[in-house]
Amino acid sequence: MDKTQPSSPLAIASPGDSSPGRDVINVVLDRLEREGGWTAPRKDGFTYLGSGHATHVWADPPVFDDGFHLSRLHVETDFVRRAEKADDSALACLNNLFLNAIIRDPDDPTRLRLHASFFVHHDIANWVGPLFGQVIRLQAIEAARAVSPVAAQLGGVPDLTPHPEAGPRPDFDIVLEGFEAFARRRGEAPCAWPSDDYIDLARIFQRPPCLHAVADVSGLSAEFPFLGGSSLVTFVTNEDHPSLGPGLLVMLRLPGVMDDGDAATLAMRLNGLERTAETGVAFTGSWCSDEKSVAWVSFFPNVVQQRGPLSLLGVNMLGRAHFTATKVYGDDWTRVPARCALERMAEPEVPS
């Protein structure tokens, strides 16, 4: 694998250009403040302190790409400090259990945070904005609810931050209390993701570069080129989150079997790339290692379901499959022939 980080092909927009990321952040901040949430300003966004764990929210400077002003939104929650046992294997396994990725502080590998990000332009801001606000709340809740067992497992301590004026936050503020109760109520209902959408998405996928796509009312699977073979994207609705209930589980599984340690190292490296490289796709979920393989896993509970986003999630997974194959592994989707799993299974045996 090429260990160099791919450079961004995008041009930095001038200071006077529109920033959809900043616009989204302003809307989310205004709502949190009106609802009484604990916030503190920072130069490029704000910090939310509604759970005791500081959740930092910011937007990168906008870039101009293919006719759009494109911004990247980040939400990063302080989680555990002094995690001396946080090796790749432990974190890659833990990432299977969280909505968003556990990442290391680049300056202190024993300090862990939860991280998610979105790319946004004005045409999709009305969809990304509400989802981004929900991710901020869910990530703050997850950090507070999960920190004690994780800190104990990793030999660390909770990473807590007092509000600069109001002091420590011993429990959830009213914003998080209300949202958590609402999320649990939504989790008591059947899966809210429309079943017909999977069939429609499969029809979109059933053309190059997709190698094969099938769907029914319970989900979808699609294969994309990967070094002459294929990676597998799946959307399924028969998996529940332990505390948030039904939702949509989306995965991208890479082919091949490797040593557990190598798989964990690869998963953590891919999470690092997702956080810093110009992938062009949302970083909501994480790369994990499981059974000697590596997969991207993201779960969207009922509480974040909105009408119309499944096609955007499909495009997002196509972009992730493309980035991973071409930018990380050096594949060429325009030149290298690839075959789906069914074609490879149907190959006649070569006579001896």
N, C-alpha and C positions, 0 to 999 in steps of 0.2 A: 504493500500500500504506500501511496505517496504521503509522507508525513508532513508536508508543507501545507499550511492553511491557504485555501484558495483566495485569491485577491478579489475584491469587489469590482464588478464591471460597471457600477453605477457612478454617475457624476454627482458631486455634492451640489445641492441647489444653493443659490445665492441667498444672503440673509433676508432679503425682502420677499422671498417666495413663500407661498402658502405652506403651512405645516399641519397636515391632517392629524398627525400624532398629538401635537400640542392642543389642537381643537378637541380631540377626544378626551385628553387628560383634563382639560378645563371643565368639560361637561360632567365627567365622573367626580371630580373634586367638588364641584358645586353641589352635586346631589349628596355626597357624603357630609358636607358641611351643613346643608339644610336639614339632613336627618340627625344631626348631632354627633356625627362621627369625630373621633379624635384624629386630627391631622396636624402636620407641621410642614412648613414650606421647605423646598430645596430648589436650587437654581433651575434645574431642568424638569421639575415635576413637584412631587410632594411625598411625604412619608405618612403612612397610616398606622396609628398606634392603638387600634381598637381591641387588641387581644393580648397586649404585653410583648408580643414579638413584632418588631418594627418591620413593616412592609413598605419597601421603597418602590415608588412608581415614577417612571421617567420616559421621555421620548428622545431618541437619537436625532441629530440634525437631519432634516429632510434631504432626500436625493431625488434627482429627476431621471426617470426611467421609462422609456417607451411611451412618452406623452403624459406620464403621471408624476405628480409630486408624491413620493413614497416615504412614509415614516415608519420607524420601528418602535413599538411600545414595549416596555419591560415592566414586569412586576416581580420583585425579589424579596423574599421574606427571611429574616434572620431566624435560624432554627436551633442549632447546637454549637457550642464552643468546646474547645479542648477535647475533641473526639479522637483520642489517640488510637482507637481500634478501627477507624474508618478506612479500611483498605478497599481496593476496587471490588473485590468479591462481595464484601458486606454491602456496599452502596449499590452495586448492580442488582443484587437481590432485593434490597429495600425498595428500589425504584419500581418494582412490580406492584407495590402496595399503595403508591401515592398518585394523586391526580397529575402532579407536575414533578419535574426532575429535581433530585437532590444533587446539588453541585458544590464543589469546593471553592472557597475563597482563593483566588490566584496568589494572594500574598501570605495566606495562612492555611495550609491544607487540612488543619484540624478544625477549621471553622466551616460549618455547613449551612447552606441556604436552600430554600425552595425557589425555583425560577420558572417563569413562563414569559413568552413574548409573542407579539403579533406584528405583521406588516400590514399597514393600512394606507389606502388612498381615499380620496373623497367619495368615490363611487360606492365603496363598501363601508364607509364610516358608520352609517346607520345600523349596520349589522354588527360590526366589530365593537362599537362603543358599548352597547348593553352587555355583550359577552365579556368584554374586558372588565367591566365593573363587577360582574359576577365572579370572575376568576380572582380578582383582588380579595373579595370576601371569602371565597372558598379556600384560598391559599392561607389566609390568616387563620381561619378556623382549623384547617388541617394541621398547621404548625402547632397550635396550642393544644389540640386534642391528642396528638401523637408524640409530643416531645418527650414525655417522661419515660416510656418504654424504650424509645430509640436512643435517648441520651444514655440510659443505663446500659443498653446493649453495646454502644460504641465507646463507653468509658468517658463520656463528656457530661456537660451541664447545659440546661436550657439557656439559650441566647436571648435575654430579655433586655428591653430598653425602656426607661421611664419617659413620659412626655416631658419636654423641656420646661413646661409651665405647670401642668397638672400633676406631675409625678408618676409613680408606678401605676400600672393598670392591673389590679388583682383579678379581674374577671372581664367578661366580654362587655363592650358597650352595647347600647340599645340597638344599633345598626346590625351588629353581628348576631345578637340574640334573636332579633326578628328574622333575619335572613336564614339562620340555621333552622329555626322552627319551620319556616316556609319550605326550605329544602327537604326537610324530613317529611313534611306532609306530601310534597310532590313525589317523594320516594315511596309512598304507600300506594300509589296508583300504578296501573300497568305502564309498560314502556311507552313513552310519548312520541317516539320517533316514527313518522308515518311509514307504513310498510310499502306502499306503492313507490316511494322514492327510490328504493334500492333497485327496482326493475328499471326505472328511468335512468338511474346512474349507470347501470350496466350497459344500456343502449349507448350512452355517451362514451363509455370506455371501449366498446366493441369496434375499435378502429386503431390503426397504428398511432402511437407506439405500443398500445396494449396488445399482448399476445393472445389473451383469452380472458373472457369475463362471463360469469353466470350469476344469476340472482333469483331469489324468490321473496316472499313476504317476510321472511325471517332474517334476511341479510344478503351479503354479496361477497364474491371473491373475484379477484382480478390479478393477472400476472403481467409483470413488466420486465423488460430486458435486463439481464445481469450477467455479464461476462460469458455470453453464449448460452446461458440458461435463463432462469427467471427468479425474481423475487415475488413474494405473494402478499397482496393487500387484501384484508378481510374487514368487513363491517358486520357485526353480529349484535343481536338484541336479546340474547338469552343468558347474559351474564349480569349479575347484580353487584353493585358496590356494597361492602359490608355495612356502611352507615347511611349511604345516600340512596340505596335501592336501585331500581331499574334504570337503564340508560343504554347508550350506544358505545360498544367497545370497538375501537379501530386499531388494526395492527398492520405493520409491515415487517414480514419475516425474511431475513436474508438466508440464502441457501448455504449449505455446508455445515460440517460438524467440527468443533475445535475443542481444545482443552478448556476446562472450566475457567482457569485463570486467564487464558488468552481471551476468552469470550467476555469476561468481566472488564478487562482492560480496554477492549475494543468498544464495549458499550459506554464506558465512561469517557473515552476519547470522542465518540460520536456526540455525546451530550455536550462536551466542551465545544465542538464545532457548531452544533445547533445554536449555542448561546452567542457565539462570536462571529461566525461566518455569515455572509450575505446569502442565505439559503433562499430567501423569498417566500418561505412558508412559516406558518405559525408553529411556535415551540410550546405546545400544550400537550403534555405527556412526557415520555422519556424513553431512551434506549435502555433495555434491560438484557440480562443474560439469564437463560433458563434452559436446562437440559442440554448443555454444550452448544447452544446456538444463541444468536443475537436477534432481537426484534425491537421495533418501535411499538410502544403501547400507549394509547390514549383512551380515556373514558370520559364520556359526556353524559352526566346524569340528567334526569328529567328536568331538574331546575334550570338548566342552561338551554333546553330545547327551544328553538325558535323556528317558525315556519320559513322554509326556503333555504337553510344553510347547507343541506346535504350535498348539493352540487359543489358548493365552495369547499366543503370538507374533502370531496372527491378530488377536486383540482389540487388541494393542498397535499394529499397523499401522492398524487401523480408527481407533483413537484419534489416531494421528499424522495420518492423512488428514483427520480432522475438525478437529483443532486448526489445522492449516495452512490449511485452506479457510476456517474460520469466524473464528478468532482473529487470524490474520495478514492474510488477504485480505478479511475482512468478509462472507463468503458466509453464506447462511442455508439450511441443509439442510431446514428445515421449510417454507420458503416458495418458494424459487427453484426452478423446474423445471430439471431437468438430463437430458441424454440420453447414453447410452453411445456409444462410437465406432461401433458397427455401425449404430445409429439415425442418426447424423449422416452416415455414408457412404451410407445408403440414401435420403437425402433426394432427392426429384425436383428436377431443375434448374428454376429459375424461368424461364418463357418470357420472351424479350426483347420 
